[in-house]
């Protein structure tokens, strides 16, 4: 029996941003030859690895600020940087971020306990399986489960940002599915400033989200990607797959004005 297809928040947000990008990323294998490494992904991966080690009780190597700083070098991902100077600057910023994070975690403990770290959860939606990899889930003193997502590039975050974030809402849905007797909340932590925003889905919102995801998932899986024609968007100039889209005779990028704005 064939396995059910899977969809993740990353796949869904890619589709919503640009169905053609979804095609080249997940459907048509020609796209893999155009994918490039990006330094911001490498930077985020490094920080995630260090914080995962810090919160893993089985890992005794990252328990102090000094050990966390060393761990940045040990877990460093260098793909995508344009020069050694750019990489060294990023590493310095990364060390400052983890040092501040660990110092605050030690000096100001939340009182909760880490329940899950870098955990993938699944939920059968019928036509497909919803997958989500959660950075961290804490069990708070009142029994609430809080999924925490790290953002290495953001400096600010609000509760409204979290409430409107598709991935965070999907993570709540997954937690609700696996822990139906627990209250659930979602938080985004902007690592550069340690600002945090939080939000919770109501029962009605969770039910509506599940219905919307089901409809959207069926659209994504049943789309005729072979006959799809690319549509120009503002994100096109930075897209890895622009050379592929330019092969279509009808594809035209918006005109870049002298002030840097895009004109249709």
N, C-alpha and C positions, 0 to 999 in steps of 0.2 A: 504494500500500500504506500503510495507516494506521500512524502511529508507535506504538511500544510505550508504554504508560503508564510513568511514572517514580515512584519512591518515594525519599525521602531520609530520613536520620535524624530530621530535624525532623517530617516527615509521620508517620513511624512512632511517634515518641514522643508526638505529639499524639493519635494514634489510641489508643495504650495508656492515656493519661491519661483520655481521654473520646472515645468514638466520635462522640458528637453534636457535639463541638467540631470534630472532623475534618470532619464533614459540612458545617458552616457555613463552615469555612475553605477547604476544597478541592473540595467537590462542589456545594453549593447556592449559586448566585450571590446569593441574598438576604442571605447572611451578610456580604458585603462592605460593605453599608450600615451595619453595626453595629460594624465594626472601628474602634478608637480608637488614636491614637498614645500610646505609653508612653515616659516619659523614660528608663527603663533601657535600652530598645532603642536610643534615640538616643545615649545615653552610650556604649554598647558599640560602636555603629557608628563614632562619632568616634574612639575609641581604636584600633579596627582599622585605620581609614584612615591614621592617623599611623604606626602600627607597620609597616604595609605599605610606606609611603613610606620609612621608615628602613631597611628590609631590602632595598629595591629598588635594586640597584646603578646602575640607569639614572636614578634620581631623586637629583639632587645637592642638593636643597633641605632635606633633613632628615638631617644628618650629625653634628650636635652637640646637646648638651642645650638650648642656647638656641634653635636652629632647631626642635627638637621641640616646645618650649613654644609657639612662634609657630604651629606647624602645628596645634596643638589649636584655636586660634581660626580658622585658615583652613579647617579641615575640620569645624567645629562643626555638629552637627545639633540644632536647637532645638525639634523637635517633641515634644509631650507634657509639657513642663514647666508647672507650675501657676502660676508667677510668675517674674518676672525675678530675684528674690532666690534662688529655688530653682535657677534656671539658672546664676546667677553662682557659687553655692556649688559646684555640680557641675563647672563649668568649672575652678574652683580645684583641686578634687580631681583632675580629669583631668590638669591640668598637672603636679601633683606626681607622679602615677603615671608619666607618660611621661618626666619628667625623671629619676626614679629608675631606670626601665627602661633608658633610653639610657645613663645614667652607668654602670650595672652592666655593660651589654653592651660598652661601650668599655673599662672598667677590668678586666673579667674575661671575656675572650673564651673561648668553649667549645672552640675548636680545630676545630670543624666548619665546613661551609659551607652557606649557604641554597640549597636546591635548587629549592623551589617556594614561591610566595607566592600566597595567595588563589586556589588552583587547584581547579577542578572536575574530578573524576574520575568515570568511568562504568564500570559493570560489568553486562553482560547477564546477567540471572538467568533468562531463558527467558520467563515471562509478563510480566515487567516489567524495567526498567532501574534499577539502584540508582545513585543520584547522591550525591555528597558534595563539599562545598566545604571544602577544608582551609585553615586559617589560614596554616600554614607547615609545610614539611618540610625538615629539616636532614639532611645527609649527615655522619655522625660519622666520626672518624678511622679506626675499625675497619670502615667500610663500612655500618654499620647506618643505616637510614632512620628518623628520628624525626619523627612528626607531632606538632605542638605546637598546642594549642588554648588561646586566650586567654579567660579568664573575668574580666570587669570588675567583677562584683558580689561575687565570692567572696573571702574573706579567708584561708581555709584549704583544704587539699587533701591527701589521702592516696593512697598507691598503691592501696589498696582502692577508693577512690572512682573512680579511673581504670579499674580492672579491671571494675567493675560498670557503667560508663557505656556505654550502647548506641551513642551516636554515635562515641565513641572506638574501640569495637570495629569498627564499620562502616568507619571510616577505615583501620584496620589491614587489613581485608579488601580494601578498594580498593587500597591500596598493594601488598599481596601479589599481587594480580591483575596490576598493571601492572609490578611489579618482582619477579618470582617467584624470582630468584636472590639476593635481599637479605634479611637479617634486618630485622625491623620492630618498632618499639616506639611506644607512644603516651604523650604527656605532656599534662597540664593545668597551665597556669600561672595562679595566682591573682594578678592584676596588682596588687591593692592591697597585697599583702604580699610578692610575688615568691616565694611558696611554690610548690613544684612536686611533683607526683606522677606516677609512671610505671608502666606495666604492659605486658606483651607477651602476645599470644595464642599458645598452643602450636598445633601443626599440628592436633591433635584438636579443640581449642576452635574454631579457625577453621572447620574442616569442619562442626562442630555448629552454629555460628552461621549458616553459609550455609544449612544445611537449615532452621533455625528461621526465618530471614528469608524463605525461599521460601514456607513454609507460612503465615506471618503476612501476607506480601504478597498472597497469593491470597485470604486472608480479607478483607483491607482492600479489594481491588479488586472482589470479588464480593458484598460486603455490600449488602443492600437498604436503602439510606439513605432512600428515599421513605417506607417504612413504619416507620422507626425511631422509637421513643418515647424521649424524653430521660429519663435517670436522674440524680437529684440526687446531687451529690458535694460534698465539702468545698471544692473549688475554685470552686463555682458563684457565690458572692457577688462574686468578683473577675472573673468572666468577661464579656467583651464581649457574648456572645450570650445572656445571661440573659433579656432581654426576649422573644427568640424562643422559648425553652424554656417560658417562663411562659404562652405561648399554648395549650399543651397542657393539657387539663383534669385529667389525672392527675398532672401534675408538681407535686411539693411539696418545697420546700426543707427541710433539717433545721432543727430549732428551735434558735435561738441562746440559750444559757443566759446568765444574768447574769454569770457569770465569764468569758464570752467563748468557752467551749467549745461544740462542736457536738454536739447530741444527735439521734440518729436518731428 
